[in-house]
Amino acid sequence: MSNVITEQLTQAGKKIEHDSFAIVDNEAGVHDYTQAQWQIVRRMIHATADFEFNGLSRFHSEAVNAGLDAISRGANIIADVEMICVGLSKPRLNHFGVNTHHFIADEDVIEQAKRENSTRAVQAMRKAQRLGLLDDSIVAVGNAPTALLEIIRMVKEENLQPALIIGMPVGFVSAAESKQALTEVNAIPWIITDGRKGGSTLVVAAIHALLALTEAAHK
């Protein structure tokens, strides 16, 4: 039985999406992901038409369960950039009582970054921490490696305990290194894309897949 909340709204839309997933399944070839992990990777491939994510995507052993649990209890999603919040389906989030937050464009964040000669992404994550939003949340990083590095620092130095970290920053400076550093964090579940590839589109796809998995699990 198909999902209701996390499916396309029209029969035509559903058919196109299902046909696309079937093509991905057919062309992706062999993979080592669990069935649930593959639902996430498949949607990331669907969103980008890039089959390299079959292999580049990596999961902490508890990542999927942590994501489903967080969504089930209406955990916050804290994003490094607005693009993630805009890309997520509001009806799907509302169904689970999930709210999104980002602070990258806040004036106080910008001013603090200038004063400390740091980045807005770092200060945005620090603001989220001051507001008490990071613990038990899904932290979603699709753009800024410095945001991910700051989250890792908080986990190690401040006992930060988010429910799940989706670390997929894209780029050339510290992107690959920040994701590798996250894989060395065993206490917090994570999902990453190895190397330079990443982006907000992938994070949105991963979260939409988690929403779909959560709906299916509730049936």
C-alpha positions in Angstrom: 0.0 0.0 0.0 1.4 3.4 -1.0 2.0 6.2 1.4 -0.6 9.0 1.5 1.1 12.0 3.1 4.6 11.5 1.6 3.5 10.7 -2.0 2.9 13.0 -4.9 -0.5 14.6 -4.8 -1.8 13.5 -8.2 -1.9 10.1 -9.9 0.2 11.4 -12.8 2.8 12.7 -10.4 2.9 9.4 -8.5 3.3 7.4 -11.7 6.2 9.6 -12.8 7.9 9.3 -9.4 7.4 5.6 -9.2 8.6 5.0 -12.7 11.7 7.1 -11.9 12.4 5.0 -8.8 12.1 1.9 -10.9 14.6 3.2 -13.4 17.0 4.0 -10.6 16.6 0.5 -9.1 17.2 -1.0 -12.5 20.3 1.0 -13.5 21.9 1.4 -10.1 23.3 -2.1 -10.0 24.7 -3.9 -7.0 24.8 -2.1 -3.6 25.5 -2.9 0.0 22.8 -0.8 1.6 20.0 -2.1 3.7 16.5 -1.8 2.3 15.8 1.3 4.4 19.1 2.9 3.6 18.5 2.3 -0.1 15.2 4.2 0.1 17.3 7.2 1.1 20.1 6.7 -1.5 17.6 6.0 -4.3 15.8 9.3 -3.6 19.1 11.2 -3.6 19.9 9.7 -7.0 16.4 10.5 -8.2 16.9 14.1 -7.1 20.3 14.5 -8.9 20.4 11.9 -11.6 23.8 11.0 -10.2 24.4 7.3 -9.7 27.7 8.0 -7.9 25.7 8.4 -4.7 25.4 4.6 -4.8 28.6 4.2 -3.0 29.3 7.8 -1.9 26.4 7.7 0.6 27.4 6.4 4.0 25.3 5.7 7.2 26.0 5.3 10.8 24.5 2.0 11.9 21.8 3.7 13.9 21.1 6.6 11.4 17.8 5.4 9.9 16.3 4.4 13.2 17.4 7.6 14.8 15.8 9.6 11.9 12.5 7.7 12.1 12.4 8.2 15.9 13.1 11.9 15.6 10.5 12.5 13.0 7.9 10.4 14.9 8.2 12.6 17.9 8.2 15.9 15.9 11.8 16.8 16.4 13.1 20.1 15.0 15.2 20.3 11.9 18.1 22.8 12.2 19.5 23.6 8.7 22.6 25.5 7.8 20.9 27.3 5.0 17.4 28.5 4.1 17.4 26.4 0.9 16.9 23.2 2.9 13.9 24.7 4.8 12.3 25.9 1.5 12.9 22.6 -0.2 11.1 20.5 2.4 7.4 19.8 1.9 5.5 21.7 4.5 2.4 19.4 4.4 4.7 16.4 5.0 6.5 18.1 7.9 3.3 19.4 9.4 1.8 15.8 9.4 4.6 14.8 11.9 4.7 18.1 13.8 8.2 18.8 12.6 9.5 22.4 12.4 12.5 23.8 10.5 14.9 26.5 11.6 17.8 28.4 10.0 19.6 31.4 11.3 22.2 32.1 8.5 20.7 35.4 7.5 19.9 36.8 11.0 21.5 40.2 11.6 23.0 39.2 15.0 24.5 36.1 13.4 26.1 38.3 10.6 27.4 40.8 13.1 28.9 38.2 15.4 30.6 36.5 12.5 32.2 39.8 11.5 33.3 40.5 15.1 34.9 37.1 15.5 36.2 36.8 11.9 34.3 33.5 11.6 31.6 32.4 9.3 27.8 33.0 9.4 27.4 29.2 9.4 29.4 28.8 12.6 27.5 31.6 14.3 24.1 30.3 13.1 24.8 26.9 14.8 25.9 28.7 18.0 22.7 30.7 18.0 20.7 27.5 17.6 22.6 26.0 20.5 21.9 29.1 22.7 18.2 28.8 21.8 18.3 25.2 23.0 17.3 23.8 19.6 20.1 21.5 18.7 19.8 18.7 21.3 17.4 15.9 20.1 17.1 17.6 16.7 18.0 16.6 13.2 20.9 18.8 12.1 20.9 19.2 8.4 24.0 20.6 6.7 24.0 20.8 2.9 26.2 23.9 2.1 28.7 25.0 4.8 31.5 22.7 6.0 32.2 25.2 8.8 28.7 24.5 10.2 29.4 20.8 10.2 32.8 21.3 11.9 31.2 23.5 14.5 28.5 20.8 15.3 31.3 18.2 15.6 33.1 20.5 18.0 30.0 21.0 20.1 29.5 17.2 20.2 33.0 16.7 21.4 33.5 19.7 23.7 30.0 20.6 24.9 28.2 17.3 25.0 25.8 18.3 22.3 23.4 15.4 21.5 21.4 15.9 18.3 19.2 12.9 17.3 20.8 12.7 13.8 23.3 14.7 11.8 22.9 14.8 8.0 26.3 16.1 6.8 26.4 16.7 3.1 28.2 20.0 2.5 29.4 20.5 -1.0 32.5 22.2 -2.2 36.3 22.3 -2.2 37.4 23.8 1.1 36.9 21.4 4.1 33.8 19.8 2.6 35.3 16.3 2.3 37.3 16.7 5.5 34.3 17.8 7.6 32.4 14.8 6.5 35.3 12.5 7.2 35.5 14.0 10.6 31.8 13.3 11.2 32.4 9.6 10.5 34.8 9.5 13.4 31.9 10.5 15.8 30.4 7.3 17.0 28.1 8.6 19.7 25.7 10.5 17.3 24.1 8.9 14.3 24.9 10.5 11.0 24.4 10.3 7.2 27.1 11.7 4.8 28.2 11.8 1.2 31.9 11.1 0.8 34.1 13.6 -0.9 33.3 16.9 -2.4 29.8 16.1 -3.7 26.9 17.2 -1.6 24.4 20.0 -1.4 21.0 21.1 0.0 19.1 19.1 -2.7 20.6 15.9 -1.3 19.7 16.8 2.3 16.2 17.5 1.3 15.9 14.2 -0.6 17.3 12.3 2.4 14.8 14.0 4.8 11.9 13.3 2.4 12.9 9.7 2.3 13.0 9.6 6.1 9.5 11.1 6.2 8.3 8.4 3.8 9.9 5.7 5.8 8.3 7.1 9.0 4.9 7.1 7.4 5.3 3.5 6.2 6.4 2.4 9.7 3.3 3.9 11.3 0.9 1.9 9.2 
